[in-house]
């Protein structure tokens, strides 16, 4: 299945994309959660949602924020009792790929 990139979304829906980016920036400025923890939470959320692109992206972002490989994979594995082994097995390869990447597309 072909993937629709965020860059294409920005071209097709510039106003909506701009507002989305504003929302993300507002969330990043929230006090009380450091960048690494925020990205690890995002890995867990994207895993629970079975969003493979999101898992890969946030695993990369978590690494950039200082997370270790074990922390990233642990954020995925925490979903075992919540979403089941299938979700964890499906998303672990994406978490590893994101963590090992030099660059990840949005």
MDTraj code that builds the backbone (N, CA, C; nanometers):
import mdtraj as md
import numpy as np

residues = "UNK UNK UNK UNK UNK UNK UNK UNK UNK UNK UNK UNK UNK UNK UNK UNK UNK UNK UNK UNK UNK UNK UNK UNK UNK UNK UNK UNK UNK UNK UNK UNK UNK UNK UNK UNK UNK UNK UNK UNK UNK UNK UNK UNK UNK UNK UNK UNK UNK UNK UNK UNK UNK UNK UNK UNK UNK UNK UNK UNK UNK UNK UNK UNK UNK UNK UNK UNK UNK UNK UNK UNK UNK UNK UNK UNK UNK UNK UNK UNK UNK UNK UNK UNK UNK UNK UNK UNK UNK UNK UNK UNK UNK UNK UNK UNK UNK UNK UNK UNK UNK UNK UNK UNK UNK UNK".split()
xyz = np.array([
    [0.0838, -0.1173, 0.0000],
    [0.0000, 0.0000, 0.0000],
    [0.0888, 0.1243, 0.0000],
    [0.0603, 0.2186, -0.0851],
    [0.1366, 0.3429, -0.0911],
    [0.1090, 0.4261, 0.0341],
    [0.2140, 0.4915, 0.0826],
    [0.1978, 0.5764, 0.1995],
    [0.1848, 0.7213, 0.1573],
    [0.1057, 0.7926, 0.2298],
    [0.0820, 0.9348, 0.2068],
    [0.1691, 1.0103, 0.3060],
    [0.2633, 1.0884, 0.2590],
    [0.3587, 1.1561, 0.3474],
    [0.2988, 1.2826, 0.4070],
    [0.3577, 1.3248, 0.5180],
    [0.3143, 1.4498, 0.5783],
    [0.3459, 1.5666, 0.4854],
    [0.4550, 1.5556, 0.4113],
    [0.4891, 1.6599, 0.3153],
    [0.3796, 1.6749, 0.2103],
    [0.3242, 1.5636, 0.1640],
    [0.2134, 1.5702, 0.0692],
    [0.0886, 1.6278, 0.1349],
    [0.0644, 1.5903, 0.2598],
    [-0.0473, 1.6449, 0.3358],
    [-0.0349, 1.7976, 0.3452],
    [0.0884, 1.8455, 0.3684],
    [0.1113, 1.9900, 0.3756],
    [0.0791, 2.0589, 0.2427],
    [0.1094, 1.9925, 0.1325],
    [0.0791, 2.0497, 0.0002],
    [-0.0705, 2.0496, -0.0280],
    [-0.1365, 1.9395, 0.0078],
    [-0.2786, 1.9261, -0.0221],
    [-0.3682, 2.0044, 0.0737],
    [-0.3229, 2.0185, 0.1977],
    [-0.4033, 2.0843, 0.3024],
    [-0.3160, 2.1804, 0.3827],
    [-0.2660, 2.2869, 0.3225],
    [-0.1698, 2.3731, 0.3918],
    [-0.2218, 2.4355, 0.5212],
    [-0.3449, 2.4816, 0.5223],
    [-0.3980, 2.5444, 0.6436],
    [-0.4154, 2.4428, 0.7553],
    [-0.4688, 2.3272, 0.7227],
    [-0.4876, 2.2220, 0.8220],
    [-0.3534, 2.1728, 0.8749],
    [-0.2573, 2.1529, 0.7869],
    [-0.1238, 2.1088, 0.8276],
    [-0.0591, 2.2119, 0.9190],
    [-0.0741, 2.3380, 0.8868],
    [-0.0173, 2.4453, 0.9683],
    [-0.0759, 2.4443, 1.1094],
    [-0.2057, 2.4272, 1.1194],
    [-0.2715, 2.4215, 1.2508],
    [-0.2273, 2.2985, 1.3287],
    [-0.2079, 2.1881, 1.2588],
    [-0.1597, 2.0660, 1.3235],
    [-0.0201, 2.0888, 1.3819],
    [0.0673, 2.1520, 1.3046],
    [0.2027, 2.1807, 1.3519],
    [0.1977, 2.2727, 1.4731],
    [0.1084, 2.3701, 1.4723],
    [0.0910, 2.4583, 1.5884],
    [0.0500, 2.3787, 1.7122],
    [-0.0404, 2.2836, 1.6954],
    [-0.0837, 2.1991, 1.8066],
    [0.0334, 2.1186, 1.8619],
    [0.1115, 2.0590, 1.7736],
    [0.2274, 1.9797, 1.8161],
    [0.3260, 2.0677, 1.8923],
    [0.3499, 2.1880, 1.8435],
    [0.4415, 2.2803, 1.9110],
    [0.3879, 2.3184, 2.0497],
    [0.2586, 2.3388, 2.0601],
    [0.1986, 2.3701, 2.1900],
    [0.2160, 2.2535, 2.2871],
    [0.1993, 2.1324, 2.2380],
    [0.2178, 2.0154, 2.3236],
    [0.3626, 2.0037, 2.3685],
    [0.4565, 2.0335, 2.2802],
    [0.5986, 2.0262, 2.3155],
    [0.6350, 2.1241, 2.4257],
    [0.5613, 2.2336, 2.4372],
    [0.5938, 2.3354, 2.5363],
    [0.5308, 2.3078, 2.6728],
    [0.4536, 2.2005, 2.6844],
    [0.3937, 2.1675, 2.8142],
    [0.5012, 2.1449, 2.9195],
    [0.4789, 2.1968, 3.0362],
    [0.5739, 2.1815, 3.1457],
    [0.5544, 2.0458, 3.2132],
    [0.6610, 1.9934, 3.2710],
    [0.6501, 1.8741, 3.3543],
    [0.6928, 1.7437, 3.2894],
    [0.7041, 1.7395, 3.1574],
    [0.7474, 1.6170, 3.0908],
    [0.8639, 1.6531, 3.0000],
    [0.9790, 1.5906, 3.0261],
    [1.0948, 1.6191, 2.9428],
    [1.0784, 1.5533, 2.8058],
    [1.1615, 1.5952, 2.7113],
    [1.1487, 1.5507, 2.5720],
    [1.1623, 1.3991, 2.5584],
    [1.2568, 1.3389, 2.6291],
    [1.2763, 1.1939, 2.6181],
    [1.1525, 1.1195, 2.6681],
    [1.1018, 1.1579, 2.7823],
    [0.9827, 1.0920, 2.8375],
    [0.8629, 1.1102, 2.7452],
    [0.8472, 1.2294, 2.6910],
    [0.7364, 1.2571, 2.5993],
    [0.7442, 1.1652, 2.4772],
    [0.8635, 1.1471, 2.4228],
    [0.8773, 1.0608, 2.3052],
    [0.8542, 0.9141, 2.3397],
    [0.8990, 0.8705, 2.4567],
    [0.8725, 0.7317, 2.4982],
    [0.7225, 0.7084, 2.5175],
    [0.6528, 0.8072, 2.5727],
    [0.5068, 0.7978, 2.5846],
    [0.4451, 0.7875, 2.4454],
    [0.4955, 0.8694, 2.3522],
    [0.4446, 0.8645, 2.2154],
    [0.4685, 0.7286, 2.1510],
    [0.5833, 0.6669, 2.1761],
    [0.6092, 0.5322, 2.1235],
    [0.5023, 0.4368, 2.1757],
    [0.4730, 0.4444, 2.3051],
    [0.3711, 0.3575, 2.3644],
    [0.2327, 0.3811, 2.3063],
    [0.1974, 0.5066, 2.2886],
    [0.0665, 0.5399, 2.2323],
    [0.0559, 0.4915, 2.0875],
    [0.1590, 0.5169, 2.0086],
    [0.1566, 0.4743, 1.8682],
    [0.1545, 0.3222, 1.8569],
    [0.2210, 0.2550, 1.9503],
    [0.2154, 0.1088, 1.9536],
    [0.0727, 0.0627, 1.9815],
    [0.0103, 0.1209, 2.0826],
    [-0.1270, 0.0828, 2.1175],
    [-0.2222, 0.1057, 2.0005],
    [-0.1956, 0.2106, 1.9229],
    [-0.2788, 0.2408, 1.8061],
    [-0.2375, 0.1623, 1.6819],
    [-0.1335, 0.0829, 1.6957],
    [-0.0780, 0.0027, 1.5855],
    [-0.0419, 0.0906, 1.4645],
    [0.0085, 0.2086, 1.4957],
    [0.0494, 0.3042, 1.3932],
    [0.1985, 0.2819, 1.3663],
    [0.2289, 0.2017, 1.2668],
    [0.3672, 0.1636, 1.2397],
    [0.4546, 0.2833, 1.2043],
    [0.4033, 0.3736, 1.1245],
    [0.4795, 0.4939, 1.0893],
    [0.5064, 0.5777, 1.2144],
    [0.4059, 0.5891, 1.3009],
    [0.4223, 0.6657, 1.4246],
    [0.5228, 0.6018, 1.5192],
    [0.5209, 0.4691, 1.5288],
    [0.6178, 0.3992, 1.6137],
    [0.7588, 0.4279, 1.5635],
    [0.7793, 0.4146, 1.4334],
    [0.9124, 0.4378, 1.3754],
    [0.9580, 0.5815, 1.4008],
    [0.8704, 0.6771, 1.3745],
    [0.9053, 0.8184, 1.3899],
    [0.9387, 0.8517, 1.5350],
    [0.8542, 0.8100, 1.6275],
    [0.8758, 0.8468, 1.7669],
    [0.9896, 0.7676, 1.8304],
    [1.0204, 0.6480, 1.7795],
    [1.1391, 0.5763, 1.8253],
    [1.2644, 0.6556, 1.7870],
    [1.2656, 0.7071, 1.6648],
    [1.3766, 0.7911, 1.6211],
    [1.3856, 0.9169, 1.7076],
    [1.2728, 0.9831, 1.7291],
    [1.2711, 1.1051, 1.8096],
    [1.3134, 1.0773, 1.9542],
    [1.2736, 0.9624, 2.0084],
    [1.3146, 0.9254, 2.1440],
    [1.4659, 0.9094, 2.1510],
    [1.5229, 0.8434, 2.0506],
    [1.6690, 0.8291, 2.0456],
    [1.7346, 0.9665, 2.0404],
    [1.6825, 1.0545, 1.9570],
    [1.7373, 1.1895, 1.9448],
    [1.7285, 1.2655, 2.0778],
    [1.6285, 1.2320, 2.1588],
    [1.6103, 1.2973, 2.2887],
    [1.6901, 1.2289, 2.3998],
    [1.7645, 1.1231, 2.3645],
    [1.8515, 1.0593, 2.4629],
    [1.8078, 0.9238, 2.5138],
    [1.7008, 0.8683, 2.4592],
    [1.6535, 0.7369, 2.5042],
    [1.7468, 0.6271, 2.4543],
    [1.7571, 0.5225, 2.5337],
    [1.8351, 0.4061, 2.4928],
    [1.7468, 0.3119, 2.4121],
    [1.8108, 0.2186, 2.3449],
    [1.7376, 0.1170, 2.2683],
    [1.6432, 0.0404, 2.3610],
    [1.6922, 0.0028, 2.4803],
    [1.6089, -0.0711, 2.5749],
    [1.4880, 0.0097, 2.6209],
    [1.5047, 0.1401, 2.6374],
    [1.3912, 0.2242, 2.6770],
    [1.2862, 0.2284, 2.5662],
    [1.3302, 0.2424, 2.4435],
    [1.2364, 0.2479, 2.3306],
    [1.1630, 0.1151, 2.3169],
    [1.2367, 0.0048, 2.3181],
    [1.1721, -0.1262, 2.3046],
    [1.0832, -0.1560, 2.4250],
    [1.1228, -0.1085, 2.5415],
    [1.0387, -0.1252, 2.6607],
    [0.9063, -0.0521, 2.6487],
    [0.9080, 0.0656, 2.5849],
    [0.7835, 0.1410, 2.5641],
    [0.6877, 0.0629, 2.4754],
    [0.7416, -0.0121, 2.3806],
    [0.6596, -0.0986, 2.2957],
    [0.6090, -0.2176, 2.3763],
    [0.7002, -0.2824, 2.4478],
    [0.6659, -0.4048, 2.5212],
    [0.5636, -0.3810, 2.6318],
    [0.5538, -0.2590, 2.6827],
    [0.4538, -0.2291, 2.7853],
    [0.3111, -0.2502, 2.7364],
    [0.2938, -0.2568, 2.6069],
    [0.1611, -0.2789, 2.5495],
    [0.1194, -0.4257, 2.5490],
    [0.2073, -0.5137, 2.5907],
    [0.1796, -0.6575, 2.5836],
    [0.0481, -0.6939, 2.6518],
    [0.0287, -0.6497, 2.7763],
    [-0.0947, -0.6858, 2.8478],
    [-0.2136, -0.5979, 2.8095],
    [-0.1865, -0.4852, 2.7451],
    [-0.2948, -0.3946, 2.7060],
    [-0.3506, -0.4260, 2.5672],
    [-0.2603, -0.4555, 2.4726],
    [-0.3020, -0.4739, 2.3338],
    [-0.2716, -0.6125, 2.2782],
    [-0.1870, -0.6879, 2.3477],
    [-0.1599, -0.8248, 2.3052],
    [-0.0265, -0.8416, 2.2355],
    [0.0130, -0.9673, 2.2272],
    [0.1431, -0.9994, 2.1703],
    [0.1510, -0.9648, 2.0212],
    [0.0424, -0.9767, 1.9491],
    [0.0432, -0.9456, 1.8057],
    [0.0832, -0.8015, 1.7784],
    [0.0274, -0.7087, 1.8545],
    [0.0607, -0.5665, 1.8371],
    [0.2080, -0.5434, 1.8680],
    [0.2553, -0.6033, 1.9748],
    [0.3951, -0.5859, 2.0130],
    [0.4871, -0.6434, 1.9050],
    [0.4563, -0.7630, 1.8576],
    [0.5397, -0.8245, 1.7544],
    [0.5351, -0.7466, 1.6230],
    [0.4196, -0.6879, 1.5903],
    [0.4071, -0.6090, 1.4676],
    [0.4847, -0.4778, 1.4752],
    [0.4919, -0.4185, 1.5930],
    [0.5504, -0.2849, 1.6050],
    [0.6972, -0.2851, 1.6465],
    [0.7456, -0.3902, 1.7079],
    [0.8868, -0.3933, 1.7476],
    [0.9827, -0.3709, 1.6300],
    [0.9605, -0.4341, 1.5147],
    [1.0529, -0.4079, 1.4033],
    [1.0565, -0.2601, 1.3624],
    [0.9425, -0.1921, 1.3702],
    [0.9386, -0.0499, 1.3349],
    [1.0113, 0.0342, 1.4395],
    [0.9973, -0.0040, 1.5664],
    [1.0686, 0.0675, 1.6730],
    [1.2193, 0.0518, 1.6545],
    [1.2622, -0.0690, 1.6228],
    [1.4051, -0.0938, 1.6003],
    [1.4535, -0.0150, 1.4786],
    [1.3767, -0.0191, 1.3712],
    [1.4152, 0.0537, 1.2502],
    [1.4244, 0.2039, 1.2764],
    [1.3282, 0.2569, 1.3489],
    [1.3314, 0.3993, 1.3823],
    [1.4506, 0.4343, 1.4690],
    [1.4769, 0.3501, 1.5684],
    [1.5894, 0.3760, 1.6579],
    [1.7215, 0.3707, 1.5830],
    [1.7336, 0.2801, 1.4892],
    [1.8593, 0.2646, 1.4156],
    [1.8738, 0.3595, 1.2981],
    [1.7699, 0.4322, 1.2645],
    [1.7724, 0.5246, 1.1499],
    [1.8567, 0.6469, 1.1776],
    [1.9107, 0.7010, 1.0702],
    [1.9811, 0.8298, 1.0768],
    [1.8829, 0.9449, 1.0550],
    [1.7702, 0.9133, 0.9902],
    [1.6687, 1.0132, 0.9565],
    [1.5373, 0.9390, 0.9345],
    [1.4270, 1.0004, 0.9759],
    [1.2953, 0.9391, 0.9565],
    [1.2005, 1.0454, 0.9029],
    [1.1223, 1.0084, 0.8009],
    [1.0223, 1.0985, 0.7458],
    [0.9026, 1.1061, 0.8388],
    [0.8384, 1.2220, 0.8388],
    [0.7177, 1.2385, 0.9205],
    [0.6040, 1.1643, 0.8573],
])
top = md.Topology()
chain = top.add_chain()
for i, resn in enumerate(residues, 1):
    res = top.add_residue(resn, chain, resSeq=i)
    for name in ("N", "CA", "C"):
        top.add_atom(name, md.element.get_by_symbol(name[0]), res)
traj = md.Trajectory(xyz[None], top)
